[in-house]
Amino acid sequence: MKKISVAGTGYVGLVTGVCMAENGHDVTCVDIDEAKVETMRKGISPIYEAGLEELMQKNIAAGRLHFTTDYQAAYKNAEAVFIGVGTPERADGSADMSFIATVARQVAESIEQDCLVVVKSTVPVGTNDKVEQFINDFLINAVRVEVASNPEFLAQGSAVKNTLEADRIVIGTESEWAEKVLTEIYQPFGIPIVSVNRRSAEMIKYASNDFLALKISYMNDIANLCEKVGADIQDVAEGMSYDDRIGSKFLNAGIGYGGSCFPKDTKALEYIAKQNGYELRTVKAAIDVNNAQKTRLFHKASDRLITFNGLKVAVLGLTFKPGTDDLREAPSLENIPLLLDEGADIYAYDPVGADNFAKLHPKGAHGQGNITYVSKPEEALQDANVCFVFTEWGEIKAISPKQFTELMRTPLVYDGRNLYDVDTMTNERVEYYSVGRSVSAGTKKGVESV
């Protein structure tokens, strides 16, 4: 088993470190935030991720998992250092590499034995070549150091499972030694390893994420057309899913993708292409479709209503997907400011994301509108004039169509995740708008499908 250090304790770094310890390695996770480190030493996870905290506590107790702010002590005798820090998006769509550079220099000035530096962070193609040169420029001791690419393919909400039960592990190396070290590290996982050169590994990450983003935007584009021609996107998706060349995953239409990967990675790959004199027209189209999709239901509601001013608006779901408290690129971040600017009195529910959202939009007045956070979806719906569904949490799926009629002052629902059956909503006299399907319109005379 290897002595491993992990730089960064966000989704990538922390999950990587914990799963490495679970597979028998001696792991030290490094972070600059002393308060955060102290919390993690107690076995408390700083992020909401299924199964993570239990594995933290198990491996801390077993003496295989450690947390520190002392990077010098963590790196000096490490056989491998995994870099899992953020590469945030710049205004022009490029990736900010400053955190990678900081860690690279810290490693160079700390290591006292041969070491493999493994970059898990998503980086532009060719970055690992530069990181290796950068480290060697700042090396203090006469030791061997090489850099390997090992992109992550985590989905938030299932990151632990994605790591321990991955369908493949991609490693990019430039020597037999680096390939051997990294293969030995992953041998206990028992997962197929795809071994390529560094630049191919870097590209595999972008190509994979951007392909899934393309698939989502394509289905949303088709869904918008379905509304105009009278087709049902769910029927269309089912028919497509039986074709094994297409598959059944990522065919659900909705109000766009969000999170830490797809938005950033599509923009980054588009930027890389431009820098190399090439236009990725398909990726650009995916970005454009997604940007427009996020506020599609808001604009539909705006066309239906005279104003949001003074209306009670129920918002169900704040995070970009269920199973996480992450808000990055969530549709709620686009729609709630629009509603507040229009004077809406918002009652928002999310089982885990409300605290994070309240840091951005504290309870109380914001411009013309007001926002209140509630602990149950029924509280948001009580006497509401309109409801928006942004996240497909189980607690939201569990709301019955009848509850919209019974609780809301006006059962007017805009569902960005297609959670409910149109016919059932029609029967319950709910005026129901979803994505790519027919509309259930409640009227004084009854309900008719249009």
C-alpha positions as CSV (number, residue, x, y, z in Angstrom):
1,M,0.0,0.0,0.0
2,K,1.1,3.5,-0.8
3,K,1.6,6.7,1.3
4,I,-0.6,9.2,-0.4
5,S,-1.3,12.9,0.1
6,V,-4.2,14.7,-1.5
7,A,-4.2,18.4,-2.1
8,G,-7.7,20.0,-1.7
9,T,-10.8,18.7,0.2
10,G,-13.6,19.7,-2.1
11,Y,-15.7,17.1,-3.9
12,V,-12.8,15.7,-5.9
13,G,-10.1,15.8,-3.3
14,L,-12.0,14.6,-0.3
15,V,-13.8,11.8,-2.1
16,T,-10.6,10.7,-3.7
17,G,-8.7,10.7,-0.3
18,V,-11.5,8.8,1.5
19,C,-11.8,6.2,-1.2
20,M,-8.0,5.7,-1.3
21,A,-8.0,5.1,2.4
22,E,-11.0,2.7,2.1
23,N,-8.8,0.7,-0.3
24,G,-6.0,0.4,2.2
25,H,-3.7,3.3,1.4
26,D,-2.3,5.7,4.1
27,V,-3.8,9.0,3.1
28,T,-3.3,12.6,4.3
29,C,-5.7,15.2,3.0
30,V,-4.3,18.8,2.9
31,D,-6.3,22.0,3.1
32,I,-5.5,25.6,4.0
33,D,-8.6,26.1,6.1
34,E,-7.7,25.1,9.7
35,A,-11.3,25.2,10.9
36,K,-12.4,22.9,8.0
37,V,-9.5,20.5,8.8
38,E,-10.4,20.4,12.4
39,T,-14.0,19.5,11.5
40,M,-12.9,16.8,9.2
41,R,-10.6,15.3,11.9
42,K,-13.8,14.7,13.9
43,G,-15.2,12.7,11.0
44,I,-17.6,15.5,9.9
45,S,-17.8,16.0,6.2
46,P,-17.9,19.7,4.9
47,I,-20.0,18.6,1.9
48,Y,-23.2,16.8,1.6
49,E,-22.5,13.5,-0.2
50,A,-24.1,10.1,0.4
51,G,-21.9,7.7,2.3
52,L,-18.9,10.0,2.6
53,E,-19.1,10.8,6.3
54,E,-19.5,7.2,7.3
55,L,-16.4,6.2,5.3
56,M,-14.5,9.2,6.8
57,Q,-15.2,8.0,10.3
58,K,-14.4,4.4,9.5
59,N,-11.0,5.2,8.0
60,I,-10.0,7.8,10.6
61,A,-10.7,5.2,13.3
62,A,-8.6,2.6,11.3
63,G,-5.7,5.1,11.3
64,R,-5.5,5.3,7.5
65,L,-7.1,8.8,7.0
66,H,-5.5,12.1,8.2
67,F,-6.2,15.8,7.7
68,T,-3.7,18.6,8.0
69,T,-2.9,22.2,7.0
70,D,0.9,21.4,7.1
71,Y,1.6,20.7,3.4
72,Q,5.3,20.3,3.9
73,A,4.9,17.5,6.4
74,A,2.2,15.9,4.1
75,Y,4.2,16.0,0.9
76,K,7.8,15.4,1.9
77,N,7.6,11.6,2.3
78,A,4.6,11.0,0.0
79,E,4.9,8.3,-2.7
80,A,2.2,10.0,-4.6
81,V,0.5,13.4,-4.3
82,F,-3.0,13.7,-5.9
83,I,-4.0,17.3,-6.8
84,G,-7.8,17.8,-6.5
85,V,-8.1,21.6,-6.2
86,G,-10.5,23.7,-8.2
87,T,-10.0,25.1,-11.7
88,P,-12.7,27.8,-11.7
89,E,-14.0,29.4,-14.9
90,R,-12.6,32.7,-15.9
91,A,-14.8,35.4,-17.5
92,D,-13.5,34.3,-21.0
93,G,-14.4,30.7,-20.4
94,S,-10.8,29.5,-19.8
95,A,-9.8,27.6,-16.7
96,D,-8.0,29.4,-13.8
97,M,-4.9,27.3,-13.1
98,S,-3.6,29.4,-10.1
99,F,-4.6,26.8,-7.5
100,I,-2.8,24.0,-9.4
101,A,0.3,26.2,-9.7
102,T,0.3,26.9,-5.9
103,V,0.1,23.2,-5.0
104,A,2.7,22.3,-7.7
105,R,5.2,24.7,-6.2
106,Q,4.5,23.5,-2.6
107,V,5.1,19.9,-3.7
108,A,8.4,20.9,-5.5
109,E,9.7,22.6,-2.4
110,S,8.7,19.9,0.0
111,I,9.3,16.4,-1.4
112,E,12.3,14.5,-0.2
113,Q,11.9,11.3,-2.1
114,D,10.8,10.1,-5.6
115,C,7.2,11.1,-6.1
116,L,4.4,10.8,-8.6
117,V,2.2,13.9,-8.8
118,V,-1.3,12.9,-10.0
119,V,-3.5,15.7,-11.3
120,K,-7.2,14.8,-10.9
121,S,-8.5,18.3,-11.4
122,T,-10.0,19.1,-14.9
123,V,-7.3,20.9,-16.8
124,P,-6.8,22.1,-20.4
125,V,-5.0,19.7,-22.7
126,G,-1.2,20.1,-22.3
127,T,-1.5,21.4,-18.7
128,N,0.2,18.4,-17.1
129,D,3.3,18.9,-19.3
130,K,3.5,22.4,-17.9
131,V,2.9,21.2,-14.3
132,E,5.8,18.7,-14.6
133,Q,8.1,21.4,-15.9
134,F,7.0,23.8,-13.2
135,I,7.7,21.3,-10.5
136,N,11.1,20.5,-11.8
137,D,11.9,24.2,-12.1
138,F,11.3,24.6,-8.3
139,L,12.7,21.3,-7.0
140,I,14.9,21.7,-4.0
141,N,16.0,18.1,-3.6
142,A,17.6,15.7,-6.1
143,V,14.6,13.4,-6.5
144,R,12.6,12.0,-9.3
145,V,9.2,13.6,-9.9
146,E,6.8,12.9,-12.7
147,V,3.2,14.1,-13.4
148,A,0.3,11.9,-14.4
149,S,-3.2,12.8,-15.5
150,N,-6.0,10.9,-13.7
151,P,-9.3,12.7,-14.5
152,E,-12.3,12.2,-12.3
153,F,-15.7,11.2,-13.5
154,L,-17.7,11.9,-10.4
155,A,-21.4,12.8,-10.3
156,Q,-22.3,14.8,-7.2
157,G,-24.8,12.9,-5.1
158,S,-23.2,9.6,-6.0
159,A,-19.5,10.5,-5.9
160,V,-18.4,7.8,-3.5
161,K,-20.1,5.1,-5.6
162,N,-18.7,6.6,-8.8
163,T,-15.2,6.3,-7.3
164,L,-15.4,2.8,-5.7
165,E,-17.4,1.3,-8.5
166,A,-16.3,3.2,-11.5
167,D,-16.8,1.7,-15.0
168,R,-13.2,2.6,-15.8
169,I,-10.2,4.5,-14.4
170,V,-8.3,6.7,-16.9
171,I,-4.6,7.3,-16.4
172,G,-2.3,9.4,-18.6
173,T,1.4,8.9,-18.1
174,E,4.6,9.4,-20.1
175,S,6.8,6.7,-18.6
176,E,6.6,3.0,-17.5
177,W,7.5,4.0,-14.0
178,A,4.6,6.5,-13.7
179,E,2.2,4.0,-15.2
180,K,3.4,1.3,-12.8
181,V,3.0,3.5,-9.7
182,L,-0.5,4.6,-10.6
183,T,-1.6,1.1,-11.6
184,E,-0.4,-0.2,-8.3
185,I,-2.4,2.5,-6.5
186,Y,-5.6,1.6,-8.2
187,Q,-5.0,-2.2,-8.2
188,P,-7.1,-2.7,-5.0
189,F,-10.1,-1.0,-6.6
190,G,-10.5,-3.9,-9.1
191,I,-11.7,-1.6,-11.9
192,P,-10.5,-1.7,-15.5
193,I,-7.8,0.8,-16.2
194,V,-7.5,2.8,-19.5
195,S,-3.8,3.8,-19.9
196,V,-3.0,6.5,-22.4
197,N,-0.7,9.4,-22.7
198,R,-1.2,12.6,-20.6
199,R,-2.8,14.7,-23.3
200,S,-5.3,12.0,-24.3
201,A,-6.3,11.5,-20.7
202,E,-6.9,15.3,-20.4
203,M,-9.0,15.2,-23.6
204,I,-11.0,12.1,-22.5
205,K,-12.3,14.1,-19.5
206,Y,-13.5,17.1,-21.6
207,A,-14.8,14.9,-24.4
208,S,-16.8,12.7,-22.0
209,N,-18.4,15.6,-20.1
210,D,-19.1,17.6,-23.2
211,F,-20.7,14.7,-24.9
212,L,-23.2,14.3,-22.0
213,A,-23.9,18.0,-22.1
214,L,-24.5,17.7,-25.8
215,K,-27.0,14.9,-25.2
216,I,-28.9,16.9,-22.6
217,S,-29.1,20.0,-24.7
218,Y,-30.2,18.0,-27.7
219,M,-33.0,16.4,-25.8
220,N,-34.1,19.9,-24.5
221,D,-34.0,21.2,-28.0
222,I,-36.2,18.3,-29.2
223,A,-38.5,18.8,-26.2
224,N,-39.0,22.5,-27.2
225,L,-39.9,21.4,-30.7
226,C,-42.2,18.7,-29.3
227,E,-44.3,21.4,-27.6
228,K,-44.8,23.1,-30.9
229,V,-45.7,20.0,-33.0
230,G,-47.8,18.2,-30.4
231,A,-45.4,15.3,-29.6
232,D,-44.5,14.1,-26.1
233,I,-40.8,14.2,-25.2
234,Q,-41.1,11.3,-22.7
235,D,-42.6,9.1,-25.4
236,V,-39.9,10.2,-27.8
237,A,-37.2,9.5,-25.3
238,E,-38.5,6.0,-24.5
239,G,-38.6,5.2,-28.2
240,M,-35.0,6.4,-28.6
241,S,-33.8,4.5,-25.5
242,Y,-34.2,1.1,-27.0
243,D,-31.5,1.9,-29.6
244,D,-28.3,0.6,-28.0
245,R,-26.3,3.1,-30.0
246,I,-28.1,5.9,-28.1
247,G,-28.9,4.3,-24.7
248,S,-31.3,5.3,-22.0
249,K,-29.2,7.7,-20.0
250,F,-29.3,11.5,-20.2
251,L,-32.5,11.5,-22.3
252,N,-34.6,13.4,-19.7
253,A,-35.7,16.8,-20.9
254,G,-35.8,19.7,-18.4
255,I,-34.5,23.2,-17.6
256,G,-30.9,22.5,-18.4
257,Y,-27.8,21.1,-16.8
258,G,-25.9,22.8,-13.9
259,G,-23.3,21.8,-11.4
260,S,-19.5,22.2,-11.2
261,C,-18.6,20.2,-14.4
262,F,-20.8,20.5,-17.5
263,P,-21.2,24.3,-17.6
264,K,-17.5,24.9,-16.9
265,D,-16.1,22.1,-19.1
266,T,-18.2,23.0,-22.1
267,K,-17.0,26.6,-22.0
268,A,-13.4,25.5,-21.4
269,L,-13.3,23.1,-24.3
270,E,-14.9,25.8,-26.6
271,Y,-12.1,28.2,-25.4
272,I,-9.4,25.6,-26.0
273,A,-10.7,25.1,-29.5
274,K,-10.7,28.8,-30.3
275,Q,-7.1,29.1,-28.9
276,N,-6.2,26.4,-31.4
277,G,-8.0,28.0,-34.4
278,Y,-10.9,25.7,-34.4
279,E,-14.6,26.2,-33.8
280,L,-16.5,23.5,-31.9
281,R,-19.9,24.3,-33.3
282,T,-21.7,21.4,-31.5
283,V,-20.4,22.4,-28.1
284,K,-21.2,26.0,-28.7
285,A,-24.8,25.0,-29.6
286,A,-25.1,23.0,-26.4
287,I,-24.0,26.0,-24.4
288,D,-26.5,28.3,-26.1
289,V,-29.4,25.9,-25.7
290,N,-28.7,25.3,-22.1
291,N,-28.4,29.0,-21.3
292,A,-31.8,29.7,-22.8
293,Q,-33.4,26.6,-21.3
294,K,-32.8,27.6,-17.7
295,T,-35.3,30.5,-17.8
296,R,-37.8,29.0,-20.3
297,L,-40.5,28.3,-17.7
298,F,-40.1,31.7,-16.1
299,H,-40.8,33.3,-19.4
300,K,-43.8,31.0,-20.0
301,A,-45.2,32.0,-16.6
302,S,-44.5,35.7,-17.4
303,D,-46.6,35.3,-20.6
304,R,-49.4,33.7,-18.6
305,L,-49.5,36.2,-15.7
306,I,-49.9,39.9,-15.7
307,T,-47.3,40.3,-13.0
308,F,-45.5,38.4,-10.2
309,N,-45.8,41.5,-8.0
310,G,-47.4,40.6,-4.7
311,L,-48.0,36.9,-5.7
312,K,-46.9,34.1,-3.4
313,V,-44.6,31.9,-5.4
314,A,-43.6,28.5,-4.2
315,V,-40.2,27.3,-5.3
316,L,-39.5,23.6,-4.9
317,G,-35.8,22.7,-5.2
318,L,-32.7,25.0,-5.1
319,T,-29.8,22.7,-5.8
320,F,-28.8,21.9,-9.4
321,K,-29.7,18.2,-8.8
322,P,-30.9,16.0,-5.9
323,G,-28.4,14.3,-3.6
324,T,-26.1,17.4,-3.1
325,D,-26.2,20.8,-1.5
326,D,-24.3,22.3,-4.4
327,L,-25.9,25.3,-6.1
328,R,-23.3,25.9,-8.9
329,E,-25.1,26.8,-12.1
330,A,-28.5,25.7,-10.6
331,P,-31.6,27.0,-12.4
332,S,-32.8,28.5,-9.1
333,L,-29.9,31.0,-9.3
334,E,-31.2,32.3,-12.6
335,N,-34.9,32.3,-11.9
336,I,-35.2,33.5,-8.3
337,P,-33.5,36.8,-8.9
338,L,-35.9,37.3,-11.9
339,L,-38.8,36.6,-9.7
340,L,-37.6,38.9,-6.9
341,D,-37.1,41.7,-9.4
342,E,-40.7,41.2,-10.4
343,G,-41.9,41.6,-6.8
344,A,-42.6,37.9,-6.0
345,D,-43.1,36.8,-2.5
346,I,-41.1,33.6,-2.7
347,Y,-41.4,30.6,-0.3
348,A,-38.5,28.3,-1.1
349,Y,-38.0,24.6,-0.1
350,D,-35.0,22.4,-0.5
351,P,-34.1,19.5,1.9
352,V,-30.4,20.3,2.0
353,G,-29.7,23.4,-0.1
354,A,-31.6,26.2,1.6
355,D,-28.7,27.2,4.0
356,N,-26.3,27.6,1.1
357,F,-28.9,29.5,-1.0
358,A,-29.6,31.8,2.0
359,K,-26.0,32.9,2.0
360,L,-26.6,34.4,-1.4
361,H,-30.2,35.5,-0.8
362,P,-30.8,35.9,2.9
363,K,-34.4,35.6,4.2
364,G,-36.2,38.9,3.8
365,A,-36.7,41.6,1.2
366,H,-34.7,41.8,-2.0
367,G,-35.5,44.6,-4.3
368,Q,-39.2,44.5,-5.1
369,G,-39.6,40.9,-3.7
370,N,-39.2,38.8,-0.6
371,I,-37.9,35.3,0.1
372,T,-38.7,33.0,2.9
373,Y,-37.2,29.5,3.5
374,V,-39.5,26.7,4.7
375,S,-38.9,23.2,6.0
376,K,-41.6,21.4,4.2
377,P,-42.9,21.7,0.6
378,E,-46.4,21.9,1.9
379,E,-45.5,25.2,3.6
380,A,-44.3,26.6,0.3
381,L,-47.5,25.5,-1.5
382,Q,-50.0,26.8,1.1
383,D,-52.1,29.6,-0.5
384,A,-49.5,30.0,-3.3
385,N,-50.5,31.6,-6.6
386,V,-47.9,29.8,-8.7
387,C,-45.3,27.0,-8.2
388,F,-42.0,26.3,-9.9
389,V,-40.3,22.9,-9.6
390,F,-36.5,23.2,-10.2
391,T,-35.0,20.0,-8.6
392,E,-36.3,16.4,-8.6
393,W,-35.8,15.7,-4.9
394,G,-37.7,12.6,-3.6
395,E,-39.6,14.8,-1.2
396,I,-40.8,16.9,-4.1
397,K,-41.7,13.9,-6.2
398,A,-43.8,12.6,-3.3
399,I,-46.2,15.6,-3.5
400,S,-49.4,14.3,-5.0
401,P,-51.2,16.2,-7.8
402,K,-54.2,16.5,-5.4
403,Q,-52.1,18.5,-2.9
404,F,-51.5,21.2,-5.5
405,T,-55.2,21.7,-5.8
406,E,-55.9,21.5,-2.1
407,L,-53.0,23.7,-0.9
408,M,-52.5,26.3,-3.5
409,R,-54.8,29.3,-3.9
410,T,-54.3,28.9,-7.7
411,P,-53.0,25.5,-8.8
412,L,-50.7,26.8,-11.4
413,V,-47.5,24.7,-11.7
414,Y,-44.4,25.1,-13.8
415,D,-42.4,21.9,-13.6
416,G,-38.8,22.0,-14.9
417,R,-38.2,18.3,-14.2
418,N,-41.4,16.6,-15.7
419,L,-42.2,14.9,-12.4
420,Y,-45.9,14.5,-12.8
421,D,-48.3,12.8,-15.2
422,V,-50.1,15.3,-17.4
423,D,-53.4,13.4,-17.4
424,T,-53.4,13.1,-13.6
425,M,-52.7,16.8,-13.2
426,T,-55.5,17.5,-15.7
427,N,-57.9,15.3,-13.6
428,E,-57.0,17.1,-10.5
429,R,-57.7,20.5,-12.2
430,V,-54.1,21.7,-12.0
431,E,-52.9,24.1,-14.7
432,Y,-49.6,22.3,-15.4
433,Y,-46.7,23.3,-17.7
434,S,-43.8,21.0,-18.1
435,V,-41.0,20.6,-20.7
436,G,-41.8,19.0,-24.1
437,R,-45.3,17.8,-23.2
438,S,-48.9,18.9,-23.5
439,V,-50.3,21.5,-21.2
440,S,-53.0,20.8,-18.6
441,A,-55.0,24.0,-18.4
442,G,-57.4,24.5,-15.5
443,T,-60.4,26.9,-16.2
444,K,-63.5,28.0,-14.4
445,K,-65.5,25.6,-16.6
446,G,-63.2,22.7,-15.9
447,V,-60.0,21.4,-17.3
448,E,-59.0,20.9,-20.9
449,S,-55.9,19.7,-22.6
450,V,-54.3,22.2,-25.0
